[in-house]
């Protein structure tokens, strides 16, 4: 390994850029405002929204979490989303996933005004991304691309292998890499001989949610490896999808867990919120 893809360090550097942009908006009478809607009391979700609110405060933005009981009905949540859509002081809205099982997530995500959809889950924004004319980019996939770019990765003509096909990470990451002129292979649970395909990757993105699934001999010499996994070993130690100690022997660059993709996800959410504030005043 020659390069550690330190997302925490990069996020701190980008915060300096964001603070300047927020100050510019404030000088024009505009304060970006992000509203997170949390239904129920999932501990991981509660931690995540606290991190978002803390980051907003650091950047000089307004950040608010609306906590609703897990018994909240679909209609009640829909009414709240409609209210936030019509509130001109609100730049960005996100419905923290997962929602309780009695609520149709897709209906809620599609009810958020696309210009306030800073998570980039609305079909309009997903479609714009697919054709290469994005309004917003989904936070984790965009964070992966920026992490690679800022540390010097090149994309054109490279073979990128994405492990995982979720709508939140795998599929959009593959599309963003394709938009960068990579040749992209998306692997999944039905892929035959996964190791042999991963060995072809100049860029490997692991986003499957299985602890240490990517072994050292899966990675060819000089590859760039991004680990999106957030898992725990039996003793509670956090780890990613990549066997870091083994993979670093072959990889040119690798992201750690933690301090890798996680901080960049919130960074790109802040980017989208600032952009949303500009868009809503016609800029």
C-alpha positions in Angstrom: 0.0 0.0 0.0 1.3 3.4 -1.0 -1.8 5.5 -0.3 -4.3 5.4 2.6 -7.6 6.8 1.4 -8.3 8.8 4.6 -11.9 10.0 4.3 -11.9 11.7 7.7 -8.9 13.9 6.8 -10.4 14.7 3.3 -13.7 15.5 4.9 -12.1 18.0 7.2 -10.3 19.6 4.3 -13.5 19.9 2.4 -15.3 21.4 5.4 -13.1 24.5 4.9 -14.4 24.8 1.4 -18.0 24.4 2.6 -17.7 27.0 5.3 -16.7 29.5 2.7 -19.6 28.6 0.5 -22.1 28.8 3.4 -20.7 32.2 4.4 -21.2 33.4 0.8 -24.8 32.2 0.9 -25.4 33.9 4.2 -24.1 37.1 2.9 -27.0 36.9 0.4 -29.6 36.2 3.1 -29.7 32.5 2.6 -29.0 29.9 5.3 -28.9 26.3 4.1 -31.2 24.1 6.2 -31.3 20.3 6.4 -34.2 18.5 8.0 -33.8 14.8 8.9 -37.0 12.9 9.7 -36.4 10.0 12.0 -39.3 7.6 12.7 -38.8 5.3 15.6 -35.7 4.8 17.7 -33.2 2.7 15.7 -29.9 3.3 17.5 -27.8 3.4 14.3 -30.1 5.9 12.7 -30.1 8.1 15.8 -26.3 8.1 15.8 -26.2 9.0 12.1 -28.7 11.9 12.3 -26.8 13.3 15.3 -23.6 13.3 13.2 -25.4 15.1 10.4 -26.7 17.8 12.8 -23.3 18.2 14.3 -21.7 18.7 10.8 -24.4 21.2 9.9 -23.5 23.3 13.0 -19.8 23.1 12.2 -20.4 24.5 8.7 -22.7 27.3 9.9 -25.8 25.6 8.4 -29.1 24.9 10.2 -29.7 21.3 10.9 -32.8 19.9 12.6 -34.0 16.4 13.3 -37.7 15.7 13.6 -38.3 12.6 15.8 -41.5 10.8 15.3 -42.8 7.7 17.2 -42.5 4.4 15.4 -46.3 4.2 15.4 -46.5 7.2 13.0 -48.8 6.4 10.1 -48.0 6.7 6.4 -50.5 9.5 6.2 -49.0 11.4 9.1 -45.5 11.1 7.7 -46.8 12.2 4.2 -48.4 15.2 5.7 -45.1 16.2 7.4 -43.2 15.8 4.1 -45.7 17.9 2.3 -45.3 20.6 4.9 -41.5 20.6 4.6 -41.8 20.6 0.8 -43.7 23.9 1.0 -41.4 25.5 3.7 -39.2 27.9 1.8 -36.7 27.9 4.7 -35.9 24.2 4.2 -33.2 23.4 1.7 -32.9 19.7 2.1 -35.1 16.9 3.4 -34.1 13.4 4.2 -36.2 10.5 5.5 -33.8 8.5 7.5 -33.9 4.8 6.5 -35.0 2.3 7.4 -38.6 3.3 8.1 -40.9 1.1 10.1 -42.3 -1.8 8.1 -45.8 -0.5 8.0 -44.6 2.6 6.0 -44.0 2.3 2.3 -40.5 3.7 1.9 -40.7 4.2 -1.8 -43.9 6.3 -1.6 -42.3 8.5 1.0 -39.1 8.9 -0.9 -41.0 9.8 -4.1 -43.0 12.4 -2.1 -40.0 14.6 -1.4 -39.6 17.5 -3.8 -36.7 16.5 -6.1 -35.0 19.9 -5.6 -34.9 19.1 -1.8 -34.0 15.4 -2.2 -30.5 15.7 -0.9 -30.2 11.9 -0.5 -30.8 11.5 -4.3 -33.4 8.8 -3.8 -36.2 10.3 -5.9 -36.6 8.6 -9.3 -36.2 12.0 -11.0 -32.8 12.5 -9.5 -31.8 8.9 -10.1 -32.8 9.3 -13.7 -30.8 12.5 -14.1 -27.8 10.7 -12.7 -28.2 7.8 -15.1 -28.1 10.1 -18.1 -25.2 12.0 -16.9 -27.0 15.3 -16.0 -27.4 15.0 -12.2 -29.1 17.5 -10.0 -27.7 15.8 -6.9 -25.5 12.7 -6.5 -26.2 10.0 -3.9 -24.0 10.7 -0.9 -22.1 7.5 -0.5 -21.4 6.8 -4.2 -20.4 10.4 -4.7 -18.1 10.2 -1.6 -16.4 7.2 -3.1 -15.7 9.0 -6.4 -14.4 12.2 -4.6 -12.2 10.1 -2.3 -10.6 8.4 -5.3 -10.3 11.7 -7.3 -8.8 13.7 -4.5 -6.1 11.1 -3.8 -5.1 10.9 -7.5 -7.0 8.0 -9.0 -7.6 8.0 -12.8 -10.7 6.5 -14.3 -10.8 6.5 -18.1 -10.3 3.0 -19.5 -9.9 1.4 -16.1 -11.8 -1.7 -15.1 -13.9 -1.0 -12.1 -15.4 -3.9 -10.1 -18.2 -3.1 -7.7 -19.2 -5.8 -5.3 -22.8 -5.3 -4.3 -25.9 -4.1 -6.3 -28.0 -2.2 -3.7 -30.0 0.8 -4.9 -28.2 3.0 -2.3 -24.6 2.1 -3.0 -23.8 -0.6 -5.5 -25.9 0.4 -8.5 -25.3 4.1 -8.4 -21.6 3.6 -7.7 -21.4 1.5 -10.9 -23.2 4.2 -12.8 -20.9 7.0 -11.6 -17.8 5.0 -12.5 -19.3 4.3 -15.9 -19.9 8.1 -16.3 -16.2 8.4 -15.6 -15.4 6.2 -18.6 -14.5 3.1 -16.6 -15.5 -0.3 -17.8 -17.7 -1.5 -15.0 -18.5 -5.0 -13.7 -21.1 -5.2 -10.9 -20.9 -8.4 -8.9 -23.5 -9.8 -6.5 -24.7 -12.9 -4.7 -25.3 -14.9 -7.9 -21.9 -14.0 -9.5 -19.9 -17.1 -10.4 -16.3 -17.2 -9.3 -16.3 -13.8 -7.6 -12.6 -13.8 -6.8 -11.5 -14.2 -10.4 -13.6 -11.2 -11.4 -12.4 -9.0 -8.6 -8.8 -9.8 -9.6 -9.4 -8.0 -12.9 -10.3 -4.7 -11.1 -8.1 -1.7 -11.4 -10.6 -0.1 -9.0 -12.5 -2.3 -6.5 -15.4 -1.1 -4.5 -16.6 -3.5 -1.8 -20.2 -2.8 -0.7 -21.7 -6.1 0.1 -22.0 -6.0 3.9 -20.1 -9.1 4.7 -17.2 -8.8 7.1 -13.7 -9.3 5.5 -15.1 -11.1 2.4 -12.5 -9.6 0.1 -9.2 -11.4 0.6 -5.7 -10.4 -0.2 -5.3 -12.7 -3.1 -8.4 -11.2 -4.7 -6.7 -8.0 -5.4 -4.2 -7.5 -8.2 -1.0 -5.5 -7.7 -1.6 -1.7 -8.0 -5.4 -1.7 -7.5 -7.3 1.1 -5.8 -9.6 -0.5 -3.2 -12.6 1.3 -1.5 -14.2 -0.5 1.4 -17.8 0.6 2.0 -18.6 -2.1 4.6 -19.6 -1.4 8.1 -19.5 -4.6 10.1 -18.3 -5.9 13.4 -16.2 -8.9 14.3 -17.5 -11.3 17.0 -15.5 -9.3 19.7 -17.2 -6.1 18.6 -14.3 -4.7 16.7 -15.5 -2.6 13.7 -14.4 -3.8 10.3 -15.2 -3.5 6.6 -15.9 -5.9 3.8 -12.1 -6.0 3.0 -9.4 -7.9 4.9 -7.4 -4.7 5.3 -4.1 -6.2 6.5 -4.0 -8.8 3.7 -5.3 -6.6 0.9 -2.9 -3.7 1.6 0.0 -5.9 0.5 -1.3 -5.8 -3.1 -3.3 -2.6 -3.3 -1.8 0.7 -4.4 -4.4 2.6 -2.3 -7.0 1.4 0.2 -9.6 3.0 2.4 -9.7 2.1 6.1 -12.8 1.2 8.2 -13.5 3.5 10.1 -12.1 6.8 8.7 -12.8 5.9 5.0 -16.0 6.2 3.2 -18.2 7.0 6.3 -17.1 10.6 6.8 -17.3 11.2 3.0 -21.0 10.2 3.0 -21.9 13.0 5.3 -19.6 15.4 3.5 -21.4 14.8 0.2 -24.8 15.2 2.0 -23.6 18.6 3.1 -22.5 19.4 -0.5 -26.0 18.5 -1.7 -27.6 20.7 0.9 -25.5 23.7 0.0 -26.3 23.1 -3.7 -30.0 22.8 -2.9 -30.0 26.1 -1.2 -28.5 27.7 -4.3 -30.9 26.0 -6.6 -33.9 27.1 -4.6 -33.0 30.8 -5.1 -32.5 30.3 -8.8 -28.7 30.2 -8.8 
